[in-house]
Amino acid sequence: MFDYIPKEILPLGFFFIFCSVIGTSGNLVMVMCSLRNKQITCTIPFALNGIAFQMFTYSSGIIYVFVFIIYLTVYILLKNNKSKSSDLELVSDNFRVLARITNAIFLQSAVIQKSNISKEVIAEFLKTSVSNFYEIVDIDAQSAASVLKNLDGEVTKILERHEFTNKKIINEILTNLKNISSTVEILTKNPIDPNLTFENIKDSMREEFKNMSEYGRKCDKDVYKKIRKIAKIYETNRNEFNEEEAAKHLRELEKYLEPFRNCFKTVSTFANRFVNLPFWKFRRQYQFTKIAMDRLRTIIELTIDDMSKLQKDVEMSHNIWKDKSKSNLLGSFGPQISQTLNAFLTDVRRIDPVPPTLTVGFLKPKELLSVPKDLQNPWFKKYFIRGSSLIKDLSKALEPLNPISVSIQDLEKEWIDFKRSAREDFRIPNVNRTAFVLHNLENLVQNQTIPYDQILKSESEKLRKCVFKQGQDFFDKFELFEAEESESKTNNVSKVLDEIHETLRMAFTNDPTDEGISQEVARTCLNFAMQTFHDSSNSHHTKPSTVLKPTFEAFWYCTIDHGKDLDTSSFSKQFEKLEESLDSLPIVVEAFLDESPSFPTYPVPFQEILNASRLVETVNCLRDQKMKVNELRNAAYFVGNATNFPNSSIINESVTFLEHIIKVQNALKTVKTKIRHATGNRTKREASAAPTNPILTLKNSRLHSENMGICSLALWNLVKVLELKTPLLKIGEFNEKVKTSMGHFPGLTNYIHAKSLIQDFLGQAEGIEKEAKQLKDKDPLKMATVFAKMANLKGVPGDRQMLHDWRNRYFWNMHYKEAINHTATLLESNLDFATYQSQLLDGRLTVNALSKYFDEIFGHVKKDKLKTVIVEKHTLSWPIIIGIGIGSVFLLFVAALVIFGMTKWGRKTYRNWYLFYFGKPEEFEKRWRYSCFMDKVNGENALLDAVRETNKANLLVALKRGVYVNAYNIFGNTALHAATKGGHPDLVEALIRHGADRSLLNAKNRTPEQMVPLRYKQISKGKDLANFEKIQMIYKKYRKKNFRIRVPEIFPVFSFRIWPEERTDDTLTDNFMNVFQSITSNEPSIHMTHCVVKTDENGILETDNLGLLFWMFHGCIIVKEKWMTDCLQNEKLIEQDYNYLVEKVKYNGKIFDTVIQWSQAMAKSELPYLYGAQVAVVMKECPNLLLLSTLVNNHGGTMINEFPVRKKYTPGSHPYCHTHLGPLFLIHDGNYDLKIYQNDKMFTIFTEAEFIEFMLKRDIHKDTNENPVNVLRDSE
């Protein structure tokens, strides 16, 4: 009877009927009670009786029935009036059925064949990346939670008995320790000059400032004032200007730009001299001495007092740190929790999951469970099963997937619960804080060299020894200290100098740590603006404003690109401020020089006040005590972190976070167990050999599954887009502010003009929807023609993640309110249909292949009937038969060779055969150019790595694919040298037979054969002796025989990794990267193969940027910008990079023609250029230290972190490739006096620029001595 009522409302209907029955029953009870004596009280439901209850129960029953009837009527009307699924949606649903079944077949096939893809499949079902997911679950969460609980208990017990020292005191201790150690260091390196006098400062000023103001006079005030005035007009958001005034401004700007640049050069020179004035030295020495004399003793006493408090803290917390065998801080749970948290944050910040390929047929994991229903789907039964009983075989073959599917649902539930829980208020910051403190405590406990209580006790004693009592009249004398007066008299000068210094720091600094703009950036941006001005002037613009506005914007955008934000008007303002200060400088300096001292003679000389302060004795004492400052800091850090240990509430939050991970880990373990049970104990070969399993009948199941899944996804996505048609059409043009903002994000270009793209897209989509009406009742193959039509859809291509990030950035900005609403609509569905194009073009072929597959497994393929053929035999003579047989075989062989040669693989094979036997050296060189990239596996040279691992299988694989066989390792040995030295005869023979050069010398000037120890029979035993004898026999056997080198493989274009440097033309670069998107990158990386650079008209790369030159030394192929231009006109030219190679580089004003030499040397892994060099950087600060260190290590040198001690190195030694130089390279910045090392033949002194020039020269003088001297003593 319930067949006519919608099943969705049956539960609600039963509820209404139940209430009606209760109401009616109550009414009957009331009637019965009314028939009895009025004095008798009837017990009825709801404890009511009488007329009131009678009315209530009667009316409620009627109301419930009435409400249910109304609800049923409305539901049925709405159900019937609900719009039916669109034709396109019906087509989409049908193909989604096919996609799910195909995907299930692929997954079951992978399970049967034990394909190692379970990690990727699980990650895709959870809508995350493999790396993120396994970083999240790759933690011993159970142990981490236990440690946190134990630590929380320990800290709680401590706090019940003791209160830790507060953070303020700990910070004070750390500051005081820093001040003490820095004071000792500074006064040790720069001893106090006791002869400093007021006249010294005067003499310094008199000498240095007499011509200072002349710098200001070299700049015409009108120049930068006029430029500032013009800049203010055109740096606004206006787009319309008075063109008559603009023409006047254009003429003025043309007149003033060059003088402005000259003025900048003048001020830059002034800035460089200003920061090195001796006045600063005098002033700093006085100020520091004054502070040290006044404060050092007080700081030491305060530190001793505070350390006693720390001692109490570490004593009370000894359970946490002292006994390492019982400590909870011996693991690495802090970093593990941080890694998990960072991976989680990376995952949740993504708007879209990683595009699936293995599970793309399933929109959600729960769709896995619908596969059995899909097999009974009417459309699938009609067009694929067609009444076949063999569907049972397919259903049965897919059954092992069911328990896996169920376990994945459980995993998804735990994963969603984990993500929901982690996003709760303050949980992420709390977990992050817990991880941070735990990490610090683990490091401090595990790395303590001396127990904290002992170090605090011993260092307190050392400090007490250095507290000297100052003279009673010290402070009285200090007031009469002559330098005190000099300080007060220099205040006016100092004030003006500070103003000048601040102005220079904001716009003309050479210090990269300053917040202002550096001279280099200002110079670059000024040149860029002038170039923009000249380019715009020469492009025949009709409006002067279209020249002026881009010029000023060019300077501003350039500073933004360099991490600063300075427009032209603000930049020119700095010149005005500098001028004001320079105008007042002569006045205050003159007043200072003319002022006479207050005292005719100075009663207290500097030497006396210094002795009274006992500063020198204190510093000497602290230095001699050799205080363990780092260990002291660690003790303070430990207490600080213990003080900062999160409270129980925060720890519970962190434990909850970990417990959710434990649940995910358990669910993941269940999934893996189900997969393992489903695979059983069969080997891959046994599984593949099973002939009756319909799952394995589908060849290339992964490809078909991916293609069908993406095609169905594209259809489903198109349906969703059409549902959003109304809100999408409401998206209008963005305002100029939004367009400008989006323009700074390269991936949002199409979104700026989304309106027209959306209109075109929806027009095409509606056309496809109309065609779906004719296709919905067709067979699958005809229905699949919709895919080819969809392949023409482009949609709105763009970076959705970047759009999402842009929206979050401006979400609360009221000026962007409308744009924020529109971007929400753009993000609601994926509008970039260009990503589906490749699979959509193959969609019909995929459906055709699947149709044939299902026809085969369901028995719809008709087998040819057997026919009996009677052949009449004729007797032939044996010679004729043999001749025909041989001829036929020969013809078949020739035909096979010809056909094989017509294939791509055949042409490649024949070409390699030709090169192997007849190839010219230049043809090999063309391929060896890429050996730097081709020969590497996981960042290591495959040949050298195989020899190092003594892995013959890997060695043969590398040799057969044509790696360069004579490559050197960083120790100066070829693979043959290394194999011989290691005593590996099988490797030696393999290398010789593949053409390894037996005459090459290593860094010890030995041939490979000479690497066999001379006295190996005396020093070797057993297997080693036998191996060396075999090697000797191998060399003897092949002494007079030469072998050809294997032909290197062609380096495919799709393996190119191209990076255009920043100075290349932006428009050209953007176009090139759009066309060659898969092989280009916005950023350099170690996997980069090509670097496109901007060259001058002679094809010379001009740069002083070590960051760019580094890639040349790294082996990257340096090509001209013209390559990109020509490739855009003819894409095939991407293969002809050798026609665009940069040959020369101009560095520091000098031209070097070694670019190609470096590329070839790195490609062939020639003997390292810096082998034997010991390099030390002698600078306080070296911005390029990391680059220099990497450069030295990559080229066989050794970067040492301390000044080289001569006794460690052998006199008369040299770097192998540079016998004219000493082995100890010192790279300096001129701030240290290294004259004593200039004539020492063991040392070679460079500035950073000179060292780069030395690298660029590639001037090699090899050591030809029979036994080169080792640089390090006692080294082999």
Secondary structure, 3 states (H helix, E strand, C coil): CHHHCCHHHHHHHHHHHHHHHHHHHHHHHHHHHHHCCCCCCCCCHHHCCHHHHHHHHHHHHHHHHHHHHHHHHHHHHHHHHCCCCCHHHHHHHHHHHHHHHHHHHHHHHHHHCCCCCHHHHHHHHCCCCHHHHHHHHCCCHHHHHHHHHHHHHHHHHHHHHCCCCCHHHHHHHHHHHHHHHHHHHHHHHCCCCCCCCHHHHHHHHHHHCCCCCHHHHCCCHHHHHHHHHHHHHHCCCCCCCCHHHHHHHHHHHHHHHHHHHHHHHHHHHHHHHHCCCHHHHHHHHHHHHHHHHHHHHHHHHHHHHHHHHHHHHHHHCHHHHCCCCCCCCCCCHHHHHHHHHHHHHHHHCCCCCCCCCCCCCCCCHHHHHHHHHHCCCHHHHHHHHCCCCCHHHHHHHHCCHHHHHHHHHHHHHHHHHHHHHHCCCCHHHHHHHHHHHHHHHHHHHHCCCCCHHHHHHHHHHHHHHCCCCCCCCHHHHHHCEHHHHHHHHCHHHHHHHHHHHHHHHHHCECCCCCCCCEHHHHHHHHHHHHHHHHHHHCCCCCCCHHHHHHHHHHHHHHHHHCCCCCCHHHHHHHHHHHHHHHHHHHHHHHHHHHCCCCCCCCCECHHHHHHHHCHHHHHHHHHHHCCCHHHHHHHHHHHHHHHCCCCHHHHHHHHHHHHHHHHHHHHHHHHHHHHHHHHCCCCHHHHHCCCCCHHHHCCCHHHHHHHHHHHHHHHHHHHHHHHCHHHHHCCCCCCHHHHHHHHCCHHHHHHHCHHHHHHHHHHHHHHHHHHHHHHCCCCHHHHCHHHHHHCCCCECCCCHHHHHHHHHHCCCCHHHHHHHHHHHHHHHCCCEHHHHHHHHHCHHHHHHHHHHHHHHHCCCCCCCCCCCCCCCCCCCCHHHHHHHHHHHHHHHHHHHHHHHHHCHHHHHHHHHHHHHHHCCHHHHHHHHCCHHHHCEECCEEHHHHHHHCCCHHHHHHHHHCCCCCCCECCCCCEHHHHHHHHCCHHHHHHHHHCCCCCCCCCCCCCCHHHHCCCCHHHHCCHHHHHHHHHHHHHHHHCCCCCCCCCCCCCCCHHHCCEEECCCCCHHHHHHHHHHCHHHECCCCCCCCCEEEECECCCCEEECCCHHHHHHHHHCCEEEECHHHHHHHHCHHHHHCHHHCECCEEEECCEEECCHHHHHHHHHCCCCCCCCCCEEEEECCCCCCHHHHHHHHHHCCCEECCCCCCHHHECCCCCCCCECCCCCEEEEECCCCCCHHHHCCCCEEEEEHHHHHHHHHHCCCECCCCCCCCCCECCCC
